[in-house]
Amino acid sequence: MQAIILAAGMGRRLGELTRNNTKCMLEVNGVRLIDRYLHILSSCHLSRVIIVVGYEARNLMDYIGHRYDDVLKIEYIHNDIYDKTNN
């Protein structure tokens, strides 16, 4: 089984909160949303997790880095038209 996380959108409705980062990089109660997603998915015995990136892709990819290598196989797909398709 696989999982896909759609993380390419700009999150315009969140205004200043997403000016320099994607929605999944926002913190709720001190934990980034992407960490919540990946932590939950790490217990699902997935063959891979695909993250669709676009807006501020490098920030997200740098943040995730190799921190989940021991529990998840993460692949990235870049959506070059994220600003038109909203993901």
C-alpha positions as CSV (number, residue, x, y, z in Angstrom):
1,M,0.0,0.0,0.0
2,Q,1.1,3.6,-0.7
3,A,0.1,7.0,0.5
4,I,0.1,10.4,-1.3
5,I,0.4,13.7,0.5
6,L,-0.6,16.7,-1.6
7,A,1.6,19.5,-0.4
8,A,2.2,21.6,-3.5
9,G,-0.5,24.3,-2.9
10,M,0.2,27.9,-1.8
11,G,-2.3,28.0,1.1
12,R,-3.4,31.5,0.1
13,R,-6.4,31.5,2.4
14,L,-4.1,31.2,5.4
15,G,-2.5,34.6,4.4
16,E,0.6,35.4,6.5
17,L,0.8,31.9,8.0
18,T,1.9,30.5,4.6
19,R,3.8,33.4,3.2
20,N,7.2,31.5,3.3
21,N,6.1,27.9,3.8
22,T,3.4,25.4,2.8
23,K,0.4,24.5,5.0
24,C,1.9,21.2,6.1
25,M,4.8,23.1,7.7
26,L,2.5,25.0,10.1
27,E,2.7,24.0,13.7
28,V,-0.3,23.0,15.8
29,N,0.3,22.6,19.5
30,G,4.1,22.6,18.8
31,V,4.1,19.9,16.1
32,R,4.3,20.5,12.4
33,L,1.5,19.1,10.4
34,I,3.8,17.2,8.1
35,D,5.4,15.4,11.1
36,R,1.9,14.4,12.3
37,Y,1.1,12.9,8.9
38,L,4.4,11.1,8.5
39,H,4.3,9.8,12.1
40,I,0.8,8.3,11.5
41,L,1.8,6.9,8.2
42,S,5.0,5.3,9.6
43,S,2.8,2.8,11.6
44,C,0.9,1.7,8.5
45,H,3.5,-0.5,6.9
46,L,3.5,1.3,3.5
47,S,5.7,0.5,0.6
48,R,6.2,4.2,0.0
49,V,4.9,7.7,0.6
50,I,4.7,10.1,-2.3
51,I,4.7,13.8,-1.5
52,V,3.6,16.2,-4.2
53,V,5.6,19.4,-3.8
54,G,5.5,22.8,-5.5
55,Y,5.3,26.0,-3.5
56,E,8.3,26.3,-1.2
57,A,9.2,22.7,-2.2
58,R,12.9,23.1,-1.1
59,N,11.9,24.2,2.4
60,L,9.7,21.1,2.9
61,M,12.2,18.7,1.4
62,D,15.0,20.1,3.4
63,Y,12.9,19.9,6.6
64,I,12.0,16.3,6.0
65,G,15.5,15.5,4.9
66,H,16.4,12.0,6.2
67,R,14.5,12.0,9.5
68,Y,12.1,9.3,8.3
69,D,14.5,7.1,6.3
70,D,14.4,4.3,8.9
71,V,10.6,4.0,8.8
72,L,9.3,5.3,5.4
73,K,10.4,5.3,1.8
74,I,9.6,8.9,0.8
75,E,9.5,10.0,-2.9
76,Y,8.8,13.5,-4.2
77,I,7.0,14.6,-7.3
78,H,7.3,18.2,-8.3
79,N,4.2,20.0,-9.6
80,D,5.6,22.8,-11.7
81,I,2.1,24.4,-12.2
82,Y,1.1,24.3,-8.5
83,D,0.1,28.0,-8.7
84,K,-2.5,27.2,-11.4
85,T,-3.8,23.8,-10.2
86,N,-3.6,24.6,-6.5
87,N,-1.7,21.3,-5.9
